[in-house]
Amino acid sequence: MALLSADQYRESLRDGRSITYRGRRVDDVTADPELRVGVELAALDYDLAHEPDHREVAVVKDPETHEEISAYYQVPRGPDDLLARSRLIELGTVRGGTIPPLIKEIGTDALFALLRVLEGEALERARVFYRHCADGDLAVAVAQTDVKGDRSVPPHAQPDPDVYLRVVDRNAEGIVVRGAKAHTSASANAHEIVVLPTRAMGPDDADWAVSFAVPVATPGLHLYVSPFSGGDRNDFEFPLSHRAKMLESLTVFDDVLVPWERVFLLGETALAGPLALTFVEYHRFTAVSYKLPLLDAFVGSAAAIAEMNGVSRAGHVRDKVAQLIAYAETIRALTEMAALRGRVGQHGIAYPDPLTTNMCKYTFATRYHEAAALVQECAGGLLVTAPGREDWESETVRPVLEKYFRGAAPAEDRLRMMNLIADLTARDFAGYHAVLAVHAEGSIEAEKLQILRSYDLPGAVGLARRFASID
């Protein structure tokens, strides 16, 4: 099948899917004034494949079919493939104004994990589903994070067994599942949803050790989309967030029938943890790749507003900009090193180095709020006291604003840069980025745990004992 156009992608979402937004049923995600912002963000991935300047990055020839497919679906076989994937993700994020489309990025993270971990009949099912998605140029979301209930007890001991997604029946057609997943990004505007375990499972958790894929329009599947970063926004006050909304959902499976050919994991508790962690290996690499344009925006906006304020030569401002550059380039270097250190695992599929990937994500997360504060310090209080679009467009008010808000640059340039920085660091869109920095793709504690797991600690201890003349 040919690569989908953006228009074909939009049309394909009109399929009767069950979406609730702000307490009301949404019949057409492409027509809703707020949700269609997320659709347009996602459509950028389809536009890239048809733009002559970007086809070399966004499109590859499939080694099996010799047909063109989205480069997101290229199964990585070595460091060069991982680097190319990172650069494609970065390009999509630049186009999305610091928010990536994420309709193929996360889905292929999950597909690569399935293709690496599974064996036998389950692997063949995963391969058939991969071909379905790659050949159809589909948008694929991932539902991994269970709502968890009481986190002090495992799935089988929960007072409400549905707080972890579980199998409630099996029949000739397939399995029936019930429960919910949280934080499902790009779910309302995807074609398919892949479900993965969220954690390692014990012997008593077999009903919860499940992985499968279903179309978003499947009966019994209901998406409750978060309103965060919604509402009426204009391009003067909200230069980024007026066009960059991620559709995140509580994804509820109300006795959903999953055909047998789409079941990848069923009761094999020993595979639940490895499958979850293998997905994370790819997903955190995707994460640090899409953070790069955001950090470049921090550097550029801080330097630009300092120039417009007339303070760019001040020593403390130069120090702040230098700190921001060091932060951004540290994340970039670690992202590239994670790819260059990439290894080839099961079934010949490459994956980014877990130690370097988690070091990168940890460094990004723990320094993010400090970096945002540095940008704010370069800007000043106008981030929260500047006039709005209606004032700027008023024939009587605008001359006043032009007179009194001029600095070392015209008032309009200065106010627009202030609004960019406010979107990045001070408004609800900034809050979204700040929470993503800490919690998305795994918490800071999860990253530290993976750093400990990945480092050769026994080797380092042995070296220290040798230097100390012990043993």
C-alpha positions as CSV (number, residue, x, y, z in Angstrom):
1,M,0.0,0.0,0.0
2,A,1.1,3.5,-0.7
3,L,2.1,6.0,2.0
4,L,-1.0,7.8,3.3
5,S,-1.4,11.5,2.7
6,A,-2.4,13.8,5.6
7,D,-5.9,14.0,4.1
8,Q,-6.2,10.2,3.9
9,Y,-5.1,10.0,7.5
10,R,-7.7,12.5,8.7
11,E,-10.5,10.7,6.7
12,S,-9.5,7.4,8.2
13,L,-10.2,8.6,11.8
14,R,-14.0,9.0,11.0
15,D,-14.8,5.4,12.0
16,G,-17.3,5.7,15.0
17,R,-14.7,5.4,17.7
18,S,-15.9,6.0,21.3
19,I,-14.4,9.3,22.5
20,T,-15.5,11.4,25.5
21,Y,-14.1,14.9,25.9
22,R,-15.1,17.3,28.7
23,G,-18.0,15.1,29.6
24,R,-19.5,14.8,26.2
25,R,-19.3,12.2,23.4
26,V,-17.3,13.3,20.3
27,D,-18.5,11.8,17.1
28,D,-15.7,13.1,14.9
29,V,-12.3,13.7,16.3
30,T,-11.3,15.6,13.2
31,A,-14.1,18.1,13.5
32,D,-14.0,18.9,17.2
33,P,-12.5,22.4,17.7
34,E,-10.0,21.3,20.4
35,L,-9.3,17.7,19.5
36,R,-8.6,18.5,15.9
37,V,-5.5,20.4,17.1
38,G,-4.1,17.0,18.1
39,V,-5.1,15.5,14.8
40,E,-3.3,18.3,12.9
41,L,-0.2,17.7,15.0
42,A,-0.2,14.1,14.1
43,A,-0.8,14.8,10.4
44,L,2.7,16.3,10.3
45,D,4.2,12.8,10.3
46,Y,2.2,12.1,7.1
47,D,3.2,15.4,5.5
48,L,6.9,14.8,6.1
49,A,6.8,11.6,3.9
50,H,5.5,13.6,1.0
51,E,7.8,16.6,1.2
52,P,10.7,16.4,-1.2
53,D,13.1,18.0,1.3
54,H,12.4,15.4,3.9
55,R,11.7,12.2,2.0
56,E,15.2,11.0,2.4
57,V,14.7,11.1,6.2
58,A,11.1,10.1,6.5
59,V,10.8,7.3,3.9
60,V,12.8,4.0,3.5
61,K,12.5,1.0,1.2
62,D,11.3,-2.0,3.1
63,P,13.9,-4.8,2.9
64,E,11.1,-7.5,2.7
65,T,8.6,-6.0,0.2
66,H,11.0,-3.5,-1.5
67,E,8.1,-1.0,-1.2
68,E,8.4,2.5,0.4
69,I,7.3,2.7,4.0
70,S,7.6,5.3,6.8
71,A,11.1,5.4,8.2
72,Y,9.5,5.0,11.7
73,Y,8.8,1.4,10.7
74,Q,12.4,0.6,9.8
75,V,13.4,-2.2,12.2
76,P,16.8,-1.0,13.5
77,R,19.7,-3.4,12.7
78,G,22.6,-1.3,14.1
79,P,23.7,2.1,15.4
80,D,23.2,3.9,12.1
81,D,19.6,3.0,12.0
82,L,19.1,4.2,15.6
83,L,20.8,7.5,14.8
84,A,18.6,7.9,11.8
85,R,15.5,7.2,13.9
86,S,16.6,9.8,16.5
87,R,17.0,12.5,13.8
88,L,13.6,11.7,12.3
89,I,12.0,12.1,15.7
90,E,13.8,15.3,16.2
91,L,12.6,16.6,12.9
92,G,9.0,15.8,13.6
93,T,9.3,17.5,17.0
94,V,10.6,20.7,15.4
95,R,7.6,20.7,13.1
96,G,5.3,20.1,16.0
97,G,6.6,23.1,18.0
98,T,8.4,21.1,20.8
99,I,5.6,18.4,20.9
100,P,6.2,15.3,18.6
101,P,3.4,13.8,16.6
102,L,4.0,10.5,18.4
103,I,1.5,8.5,16.3
104,K,4.3,6.3,14.8
105,E,7.1,6.9,17.3
106,I,5.6,5.1,20.4
107,G,3.8,2.5,18.3
108,T,7.0,1.3,16.7
109,D,8.8,1.3,20.0
110,A,6.3,-1.3,21.1
111,L,6.5,-3.3,17.8
112,F,10.3,-3.5,18.1
113,A,9.9,-4.8,21.7
114,L,7.5,-7.4,20.6
115,L,9.7,-8.5,17.7
116,R,12.7,-8.8,20.0
117,V,11.2,-10.6,23.0
118,L,8.6,-13.0,21.6
119,E,9.2,-16.5,20.2
120,G,7.2,-19.1,18.3
121,E,3.6,-18.5,17.4
122,A,3.4,-15.3,19.4
123,L,6.3,-13.9,17.4
124,E,4.7,-14.8,14.1
125,R,1.5,-13.0,15.2
126,A,3.6,-9.9,16.1
127,R,5.3,-10.1,12.7
128,V,2.0,-10.2,10.9
129,F,0.7,-7.2,12.9
130,Y,3.9,-5.3,12.2
131,R,3.4,-5.9,8.4
132,H,-0.2,-4.7,8.8
133,C,0.9,-1.5,10.4
134,A,4.0,-0.8,8.2
135,D,2.2,-1.7,4.9
136,G,-0.9,0.3,5.9
137,D,1.2,3.3,7.1
138,L,-0.9,3.2,10.3
139,A,-0.8,5.4,13.4
140,V,-0.3,3.2,16.4
141,A,-0.7,4.2,20.1
142,V,0.5,2.2,23.1
143,A,-1.4,1.5,26.3
144,Q,1.0,0.4,28.9
145,T,0.5,2.1,32.2
146,D,-2.2,0.5,34.3
147,V,-4.1,2.7,36.8
148,K,-2.6,0.4,39.5
149,G,-5.0,1.1,42.4
150,D,-3.2,0.3,45.7
151,R,0.4,0.3,44.6
152,S,1.5,-1.6,47.7
153,V,0.0,-4.8,46.4
154,P,0.4,-6.8,43.1
155,P,-2.4,-7.2,40.5
156,H,-4.0,-10.4,41.9
157,A,-4.3,-8.9,45.4
158,Q,-6.0,-5.6,44.4
159,P,-9.5,-5.1,46.0
160,D,-10.7,-4.2,42.5
161,P,-9.2,-6.6,40.0
162,D,-9.8,-4.3,37.1
163,V,-7.3,-1.7,38.1
164,Y,-4.8,-3.7,36.2
165,L,-6.0,-4.8,32.7
166,R,-6.9,-8.5,32.8
167,V,-8.3,-11.4,30.9
168,V,-11.8,-12.3,32.0
169,D,-12.8,-14.9,29.4
170,R,-11.5,-17.0,26.6
171,N,-13.5,-18.5,23.7
172,A,-13.2,-19.7,20.2
173,E,-12.9,-16.2,18.8
174,G,-10.3,-14.9,21.2
175,I,-9.9,-13.4,24.7
176,V,-12.1,-10.9,26.5
177,V,-10.3,-8.2,28.5
178,R,-11.5,-5.7,31.1
179,G,-9.7,-2.8,32.9
180,A,-8.1,0.5,32.1
181,K,-4.8,2.0,31.1
182,A,-3.8,5.6,31.8
183,H,-1.7,8.2,30.0
184,T,-2.3,6.8,26.6
185,S,-0.7,9.3,24.2
186,A,-2.2,9.9,20.7
187,S,-4.9,7.3,21.4
188,A,-7.9,9.3,20.1
189,N,-6.2,10.0,16.8
190,A,-4.5,6.6,16.2
191,H,-5.7,3.6,14.1
192,E,-4.5,0.9,16.4
193,I,-3.7,0.5,20.1
194,V,-1.0,-1.9,21.3
195,V,-1.4,-3.1,24.9
196,L,1.7,-4.0,26.9
197,P,2.3,-5.1,30.5
198,T,3.2,-2.3,32.8
199,R,5.4,-4.3,35.2
200,A,6.9,-7.7,36.1
201,M,4.3,-10.2,37.2
202,G,4.3,-13.0,39.7
203,P,2.9,-16.6,39.3
204,D,-0.5,-15.5,40.7
205,D,-0.8,-12.7,38.1
206,A,-1.3,-14.8,35.0
207,D,-4.7,-13.2,34.1
208,W,-3.0,-9.8,34.1
209,A,0.1,-10.8,32.0
210,V,-1.4,-9.9,28.6
211,S,-0.4,-8.1,25.5
212,F,-2.5,-7.6,22.3
213,A,-3.5,-5.0,19.7
214,V,-7.0,-3.8,18.7
215,P,-8.3,-1.1,16.4
216,V,-9.3,2.1,18.2
217,A,-12.9,1.7,16.9
218,T,-13.3,-1.8,18.6
219,P,-16.6,-2.2,20.5
220,G,-16.2,-1.8,24.2
221,L,-13.1,0.4,23.9
222,H,-13.7,3.9,25.3
223,L,-11.3,6.8,25.4
224,Y,-11.7,9.6,27.9
225,V,-9.4,12.4,26.6
226,S,-7.7,14.8,29.0
227,P,-8.6,18.5,28.5
228,F,-5.2,19.7,29.6
229,S,-3.8,22.4,27.3
230,G,-7.1,22.8,25.6
231,G,-9.4,25.8,25.2
232,D,-9.4,28.7,22.8
233,R,-5.9,29.9,22.0
234,N,-4.5,32.4,19.6
235,D,-1.1,32.5,17.9
236,F,-0.1,35.8,19.5
237,E,-0.3,34.8,23.1
238,F,0.2,31.0,22.6
239,P,2.7,30.7,19.7
240,L,3.2,27.0,20.4
241,S,0.3,25.6,22.3
242,H,-2.3,26.9,19.9
243,R,-1.1,24.2,17.5
244,A,0.4,21.5,19.7
245,K,-2.0,19.5,21.8
246,M,-1.4,15.9,22.6
247,L,-4.5,13.8,22.9
248,E,-3.9,11.8,26.1
249,S,-6.6,9.4,27.4
250,L,-7.8,7.1,30.1
251,T,-8.3,4.0,27.9
252,V,-11.0,1.8,29.2
253,F,-11.6,-1.8,28.0
254,D,-15.1,-2.8,28.8
255,D,-15.2,-6.5,28.1
256,V,-13.4,-6.1,24.7
257,L,-13.0,-9.1,22.5
258,V,-9.5,-9.5,21.1
259,P,-9.2,-12.0,18.2
260,W,-6.6,-14.8,18.8
261,E,-4.4,-13.6,15.9
262,R,-3.9,-10.3,17.7
263,V,-2.9,-11.8,21.1
264,F,0.9,-11.6,21.8
265,L,1.2,-12.5,25.4
266,L,-1.3,-14.6,27.5
267,G,-0.5,-15.7,31.0
268,E,3.3,-16.0,30.5
269,T,4.2,-14.1,33.6
270,A,7.9,-14.6,33.1
271,L,7.8,-12.5,29.9
272,A,5.7,-9.6,31.3
273,G,8.7,-7.8,32.9
274,P,11.1,-8.3,30.0
275,L,8.5,-7.1,27.5
276,A,7.8,-4.0,29.6
277,L,11.5,-3.2,30.0
278,T,12.3,-3.8,26.3
279,F,9.7,-1.3,25.3
280,V,11.2,1.2,27.8
281,E,14.6,0.7,26.2
282,Y,13.2,2.1,22.9
283,H,10.7,4.5,24.4
284,R,13.2,6.4,26.5
285,F,15.5,6.8,23.5
286,T,12.5,8.2,21.6
287,A,11.9,10.5,24.6
288,V,15.4,12.0,24.7
289,S,15.3,12.4,20.9
290,Y,12.2,14.5,21.0
291,K,13.5,16.6,23.9
292,L,16.3,18.1,21.8
293,P,14.2,20.8,20.0
294,L,12.7,21.9,23.3
295,L,16.2,22.5,24.8
296,D,17.4,24.3,21.7
297,A,14.3,26.5,22.1
298,F,15.3,27.2,25.7
299,V,18.8,28.3,24.5
300,G,17.5,30.4,21.5
301,S,14.7,32.1,23.3
302,A,16.9,33.0,26.3
303,A,19.6,34.5,24.1
304,A,17.0,36.3,21.9
305,I,15.1,37.9,24.8
306,A,18.3,39.0,26.5
307,E,19.3,40.8,23.2
308,M,15.9,42.4,23.0
309,N,16.0,43.5,26.6
310,G,19.5,45.0,26.0
311,V,21.2,42.8,28.6
312,S,22.9,40.2,26.4
313,R,26.4,41.4,27.4
314,A,25.8,41.2,31.1
315,G,28.1,38.7,32.7
316,H,25.3,36.9,34.6
317,V,23.2,36.6,31.5
318,R,26.1,35.1,29.5
319,D,26.6,32.7,32.3
320,K,22.9,31.6,32.2
321,V,23.0,31.1,28.4
322,A,26.2,29.1,28.7
323,Q,24.6,26.8,31.3
324,L,21.6,26.3,29.0
325,I,24.0,25.4,26.1
326,A,25.9,23.0,28.2
327,Y,22.6,21.3,29.3
328,A,21.2,21.0,25.8
329,E,24.5,19.7,24.3
330,T,24.9,17.2,27.1
331,I,21.5,15.7,26.3
332,R,22.3,15.7,22.6
333,A,25.7,14.0,23.1
334,L,24.2,11.4,25.4
335,T,21.4,10.7,22.9
336,E,23.9,10.2,20.1
337,M,26.1,8.0,22.3
338,A,23.1,5.8,23.2
339,A,22.7,5.1,19.5
340,L,26.4,4.7,18.8
341,R,26.7,2.3,21.8
342,G,23.6,0.4,20.5
343,R,23.7,-3.3,20.5
344,V,22.2,-6.0,18.4
345,G,19.8,-8.3,20.4
346,Q,17.5,-11.2,19.8
347,H,16.4,-11.8,16.2
348,G,19.0,-9.3,15.0
349,I,17.2,-6.2,16.2
350,A,19.3,-3.4,17.5
351,Y,18.5,-1.4,20.6
352,P,20.0,1.8,22.2
353,D,22.4,1.3,25.1
354,P,20.2,1.2,28.2
355,L,22.9,2.8,30.5
356,T,23.5,5.8,28.3
357,T,19.8,6.2,27.5
358,N,18.8,6.3,31.1
359,M,21.7,8.6,32.0
360,C,20.4,10.9,29.3
361,K,16.8,10.8,30.5
362,Y,17.9,11.2,34.1
363,T,20.1,14.2,33.3
364,F,17.3,15.8,31.3
365,A,14.7,15.3,34.1
366,T,16.7,16.4,37.0
367,R,18.0,19.6,35.4
368,Y,14.8,20.6,33.6
369,H,13.2,22.9,36.1
370,E,16.5,24.7,36.8
371,A,16.9,25.3,33.0
372,A,13.3,26.7,32.8
373,A,14.1,29.1,35.6
374,L,17.3,30.3,33.8
375,V,15.2,31.1,30.7
376,Q,12.7,33.0,32.9
377,E,15.5,35.0,34.6
378,C,16.7,36.1,31.2
379,A,13.2,37.2,30.2
380,G,11.6,39.1,33.2
381,G,8.2,39.7,34.6
382,L,6.5,40.4,31.3
383,L,6.1,36.6,31.0
384,V,3.0,36.9,33.2
385,T,2.0,40.6,32.9
386,A,2.2,41.2,29.1
387,P,-0.9,42.4,27.2
388,G,-3.0,40.0,25.2
389,R,-4.0,39.7,21.6
390,E,-7.1,41.9,21.9
391,D,-4.9,44.7,23.3
392,W,-2.4,44.3,20.5
393,E,-5.0,44.4,17.8
394,S,-6.8,47.5,19.2
395,E,-6.2,50.6,17.2
396,T,-6.2,52.8,20.3
397,V,-4.2,50.5,22.6
398,R,-1.5,49.3,20.3
399,P,0.3,52.7,19.9
400,V,0.6,52.8,23.7
401,L,2.1,49.3,23.8
402,E,4.5,50.0,21.0
403,K,5.8,53.1,22.9
404,Y,6.2,51.6,26.3
405,F,7.2,48.0,25.5
406,R,9.9,48.8,23.1
407,G,13.4,47.7,24.4
408,A,16.4,47.1,22.3
409,A,14.0,45.7,19.7
410,P,10.5,46.7,18.5
411,A,7.7,46.1,21.0
412,E,6.0,43.5,18.7
413,D,9.2,41.3,18.5
414,R,9.8,41.6,22.2
415,L,6.2,40.7,23.2
416,R,6.1,37.8,20.7
417,M,9.4,36.4,22.2
418,M,8.0,36.9,25.7
419,N,4.9,34.9,24.7
420,L,7.0,32.1,23.3
421,I,8.9,31.9,26.6
422,A,5.7,32.1,28.6
423,D,4.3,29.2,26.6
424,L,7.5,27.2,27.2
425,T,8.0,28.0,30.9
426,A,5.1,29.7,32.6
427,R,1.7,28.7,31.2
428,D,-0.2,25.4,31.3
429,F,1.7,24.2,28.2
430,A,4.8,24.7,30.3
431,G,3.3,22.8,33.1
432,Y,2.6,19.9,30.7
433,H,6.3,19.9,29.6
434,A,7.4,20.1,33.3
435,V,5.4,17.1,34.3
436,L,6.5,15.2,31.2
437,A,10.1,15.9,32.2
438,V,9.7,14.1,35.5
439,H,7.2,11.4,34.8
440,A,6.9,10.6,31.0
441,E,8.6,7.5,29.8
442,G,9.3,6.5,33.4
443,S,10.0,8.3,36.6
444,I,13.4,9.6,37.8
445,E,13.5,6.7,40.3
446,A,12.9,4.2,37.5
447,E,15.8,5.8,35.5
448,K,18.1,5.5,38.5
449,L,17.2,1.9,39.0
450,Q,17.9,1.1,35.3
451,I,21.3,2.9,35.6
452,L,22.2,0.7,38.5
453,R,21.1,-2.4,36.6
454,S,22.9,-1.5,33.4
455,Y,26.3,-0.4,34.8
456,D,29.0,-3.0,35.4
457,L,29.0,-2.5,39.2
458,P,30.8,-5.8,40.0
459,G,33.5,-4.9,37.6
460,A,34.0,-1.5,39.2
461,V,34.0,-3.0,42.7
462,G,36.6,-5.5,41.6
463,L,38.8,-2.8,40.2
464,A,38.5,-0.8,43.5
465,R,39.4,-4.0,45.5
466,R,42.4,-4.6,43.3
467,F,43.6,-1.0,43.7
468,A,43.2,-1.4,47.5
469,S,45.2,-4.7,47.4
470,I,42.3,-6.7,48.6
471,D,42.1,-10.4,47.4
